[in-house]
Amino acid sequence: MEKELTTDVVVAGTGGTGLAAADAAASNNLNVIAIEKLDQIGGNTRISSGFFAIDTKEQRAEGLHLSTEEAIKQLNEYNHYLNNGPLTRRIVENAKPTLEELESLGMGIKLNPTANTTQFAHRGNPYAGGSYHMYQDKDEAYPRIQKSLEDKGVKFMFGITMEKLIQDEDGTVKGLIAKDKDGNEIKINAKATVVATGGFGGDEKRVAKLMHTDRLRKLGVPSMGEGMTALENAGGVNIDSHALIHAAQLAKSKVTQNTSKKHLAGFSDNPLTRVLLTPLMWVDPDGRRFTNEDTVYDTVLWANAAYNVGGMYYILVDKKTLDAYTNGQEMEVSKAGPGGSTKPGDFVKLADEAVKGEVAYKGNTLKELADNASFNYENLVASVERYNEGIKKMNDTEFGKSGIHMKFDVEEGPFYAIKAQVAYLGTVGGVRVDDHLRVLDKNFKPIKGLYAGGANAGGYYEGQSYPAYEGLASGFAWTSGRLAGLAASEDIK
Ligand SMILES: Cc1cc2nc3c(=O)[nH]c(=O)nc-3n(C[C@H](O)[C@H](O)[C@H](O)COP(=O)(O)OP(=O)(O)OC[C@H]3O[C@@H](n4cnc5c(N)ncnc54)[C@H](O)[C@@H]3O)c2cc1C
């Protein structure tokens, strides 16, 4: 062993979960070491935009009086009661004090107004859309948070990757083993260990296996899952890890990972993105229409519908529709996916470039398009005929798309099929925990000394689909981390 340290609480990972856990333990006068694989704090939480919380001062100031009971009910129902009921209750009840604590550490918060929510599908539902507490000036806020925690005595160690947990014969966790960038091993002995390493979204092979498709595109920091594997090896039961699938992107498009003052993470500079972000006709990889394209206005429903056809689908348009887009006659552009550039563009030219880049196919006839895109011709023709019929009547008898979006038929060649892929923002779900974020073994007994939260903890989501409540994962990270830190403090004392 090249280096050995001893502390009360060791926290692995410094996203929202790890930071909140470190804060809670340090506020209880415990010695805390927080190790982080990267060179800065924040993880995916730093990239995320906002925090789901109920009945906050920000909401009250807007005249919104939301009830935690109603929020819990909606989440339970959305999750079909596959979620952990006591955990869901504790998280929703503790989101507000956690948000207040985060503000006291140095994060500015501004409520996203419900009427103008980023996801049009959530307009008018204050629970899905009005609970999004947006982080302000993150580049300044995170260093402030780090300083606040250092002032409370938290010792940060960067460039350190957790590899294993230390467990004694009776299964009690006694700390962890990590490695620095040069491969030197570090042993950290601790009375409590919080594994807050944020899932395994960086491990594309593991995600492809879990999600049964290799057609998803990833966004986020490279969390490779050492923490999750260690939790499972220590006796934790991974009940519901899954990719946080979230909207879709044009295949191979350049989409920024970093939030700036101007754009949220997931912004694309290509005007063609507006074709992706409006409810045109979509077909599966064999040329069949498969869903109500209005789902484009909700990140989760959109991703779910497209995941249902393997995570990749095609937007079907003819030249006349592209010309209409060139002339600014597009439908309302969704804000549920990658931010679309508002620049004018020659959409036919852009689509032709996409064909050259092998992310779109073209055909002067539907037959030629089917051959080029490997669609089944009969499927394609049947879908197009039904769709065009629906457009004439402004009535989608197949999937019930709203009349105002039954606007652009697919009638005159040349035709284009533009490829889109579901995106995922890391993984969520993980090992079974109790409502204090203690990791449970297969017999539902706490593994002594071991805590998990955020994207390593299971039970907050249904297990396949992420609930469409804005800020849910990010809010869960901070709140579960804080509860884990409080539980560790209580258990140590
Ligand atoms: C682009 C993007 C946008 C998002 N937007 C939103 C949003 O607006 N609202 C929302 O609710 N959710 C959003 N999410 C999801 C949300 O951010 C995450 O689910 C949540 O932040 C996870 O928090 P965490 O603390 O568990 O993990 P993270 O914040 O990812 O932190 C984990 C930390 O652990 C470190 N780490 C990993 N492995 C190790 C190791 N072995 N040893 C040491 N350190 C390690 C990582 O480097 C990282 O810093 C978004 C995610 C992404 C990628």
The ligand as an SDF file (V2000), in Angstrom:
LIG
                    3D

 53 58  0  0  0  0  0  0  0  0999 V2000
  -25.7470   16.9610  -20.2520 C   0  0  0  0  0  0  0  0  0  0  0  0
  -26.5540   16.5670  -19.0480 C   0  0  0  0  0  0  0  0  0  0  0  0
  -27.6140   17.3650  -18.6830 C   0  0  0  0  0  0  0  0  0  0  0  0
  -28.4100   17.0020  -17.5850 C   0  0  0  0  0  0  0  0  0  0  0  0
  -29.4250   17.8220  -17.2550 N   0  0  0  0  0  0  0  0  0  0  0  0
  -30.2000   17.5150  -16.2120 C   0  0  0  0  0  0  0  0  0  0  0  0
  -31.1870   18.4230  -15.7570 C   0  0  0  0  0  0  0  0  0  0  0  0
  -31.3030   19.5240  -16.2650 O   0  0  0  0  0  0  0  0  0  0  0  0
  -31.9710   18.0380  -14.7290 N   0  0  0  0  0  0  0  0  0  0  0  0
  -31.8050   16.8330  -14.0950 C   0  0  0  0  0  0  0  0  0  0  0  0
  -32.5520   16.5290  -13.1870 O   0  0  0  0  0  0  0  0  0  0  0  0
  -30.8190   15.9830  -14.4560 N   0  0  0  0  0  0  0  0  0  0  0  0
  -30.0190   16.2910  -15.4890 C   0  0  0  0  0  0  0  0  0  0  0  0
  -29.0060   15.4390  -15.8440 N   0  0  0  0  0  0  0  0  0  0  0  0
  -28.7990   14.2060  -15.0600 C   0  0  0  0  0  0  0  0  0  0  0  0
  -28.1720   14.5520  -13.7210 C   0  0  0  0  0  0  0  0  0  0  0  0
  -27.2110   15.5630  -13.9260 O   0  0  0  0  0  0  0  0  0  0  0  0
  -27.4980   13.3290  -13.0840 C   0  0  0  0  0  0  0  0  0  0  0  0
  -28.3790   12.2380  -12.9950 O   0  0  0  0  0  0  0  0  0  0  0  0
  -27.0270   13.6620  -11.6700 C   0  0  0  0  0  0  0  0  0  0  0  0
  -26.3850   14.9070  -11.6560 O   0  0  0  0  0  0  0  0  0  0  0  0
  -26.1100   12.5920  -11.1210 C   0  0  0  0  0  0  0  0  0  0  0  0
  -25.5200   13.0670   -9.9390 O   0  0  0  0  0  0  0  0  0  0  0  0
  -24.4070   12.1890   -9.2000 P   0  0  0  0  0  0  0  0  0  0  0  0
  -23.9130   12.9900   -8.0750 O   0  0  0  0  0  0  0  0  0  0  0  0
  -24.9600   10.8470   -8.9270 O   0  0  0  0  0  0  0  0  0  0  0  0
  -23.3030   11.9860  -10.3010 O   0  0  0  0  0  0  0  0  0  0  0  0
  -22.3470   13.0600  -10.9840 P   0  0  0  0  0  0  0  0  0  0  0  0
  -22.8300   14.4370  -10.8300 O   0  0  0  0  0  0  0  0  0  0  0  0
  -22.0650   12.5710  -12.3550 O   0  0  0  0  0  0  0  0  0  0  0  0
  -21.0280   12.9480  -10.1080 O   0  0  0  0  0  0  0  0  0  0  0  0
  -20.2470   11.7900  -10.0690 C   0  0  0  0  0  0  0  0  0  0  0  0
  -18.8190   12.2020   -9.8660 C   0  0  0  0  0  0  0  0  0  0  0  0
  -18.0570   11.0450   -9.5700 O   0  0  0  0  0  0  0  0  0  0  0  0
  -16.8460   11.0870  -10.2910 C   0  0  0  0  0  0  0  0  0  0  0  0
  -16.3760    9.7000  -10.4410 N   0  0  0  0  0  0  0  0  0  0  0  0
  -16.8200    8.7570  -11.2900 C   0  0  0  0  0  0  0  0  0  0  0  0
  -16.2100    7.5970  -11.0630 N   0  0  0  0  0  0  0  0  0  0  0  0
  -15.3510    7.8130  -10.0420 C   0  0  0  0  0  0  0  0  0  0  0  0
  -14.4540    6.9760   -9.3360 C   0  0  0  0  0  0  0  0  0  0  0  0
  -14.3260    5.6820   -9.6290 N   0  0  0  0  0  0  0  0  0  0  0  0
  -13.7210    7.5260   -8.3330 N   0  0  0  0  0  0  0  0  0  0  0  0
  -13.8490    8.8510   -8.0240 C   0  0  0  0  0  0  0  0  0  0  0  0
  -14.6960    9.6750   -8.6550 N   0  0  0  0  0  0  0  0  0  0  0  0
  -15.4550    9.1540   -9.6390 C   0  0  0  0  0  0  0  0  0  0  0  0
  -17.2150   11.7580  -11.5890 C   0  0  0  0  0  0  0  0  0  0  0  0
  -16.0870   12.2970  -12.2180 O   0  0  0  0  0  0  0  0  0  0  0  0
  -18.1950   12.8200  -11.1030 C   0  0  0  0  0  0  0  0  0  0  0  0
  -17.5530   14.0130  -10.7590 O   0  0  0  0  0  0  0  0  0  0  0  0
  -28.1470   15.8010  -16.8810 C   0  0  0  0  0  0  0  0  0  0  0  0
  -27.0470   15.0130  -17.2280 C   0  0  0  0  0  0  0  0  0  0  0  0
  -26.2500   15.3960  -18.2890 C   0  0  0  0  0  0  0  0  0  0  0  0
  -25.0750   14.5480  -18.6650 C   0  0  0  0  0  0  0  0  0  0  0  0
  1  2  1  0
  2  3  1  0
  2 52  2  0
  3  4  2  0
  4  5  1  0
  4 50  1  0
  5  6  2  0
  6  7  1  0
  6 13  1  0
  7  8  2  0
  7  9  1  0
  9 10  1  0
 10 11  2  0
 10 12  1  0
 12 13  2  0
 13 14  1  0
 14 15  1  0
 14 50  1  0
 15 16  1  0
 16 17  1  0
 16 18  1  0
 18 19  1  0
 18 20  1  0
 20 21  1  0
 20 22  1  0
 22 23  1  0
 23 24  1  0
 24 25  2  0
 24 26  1  0
 24 27  1  0
 27 28  1  0
 28 29  2  0
 28 30  1  0
 28 31  1  0
 31 32  1  0
 32 33  1  0
 33 34  1  0
 33 48  1  0
 34 35  1  0
 35 36  1  0
 35 46  1  0
 36 37  1  0
 36 45  1  0
 37 38  2  0
 38 39  1  0
 39 40  1  0
 39 45  2  0
 40 41  1  0
 40 42  2  0
 42 43  1  0
 43 44  2  0
 44 45  1  0
 46 47  1  0
 46 48  1  0
 48 49  1  0
 50 51  2  0
 51 52  1  0
 52 53  1  0
M  END
$$$$
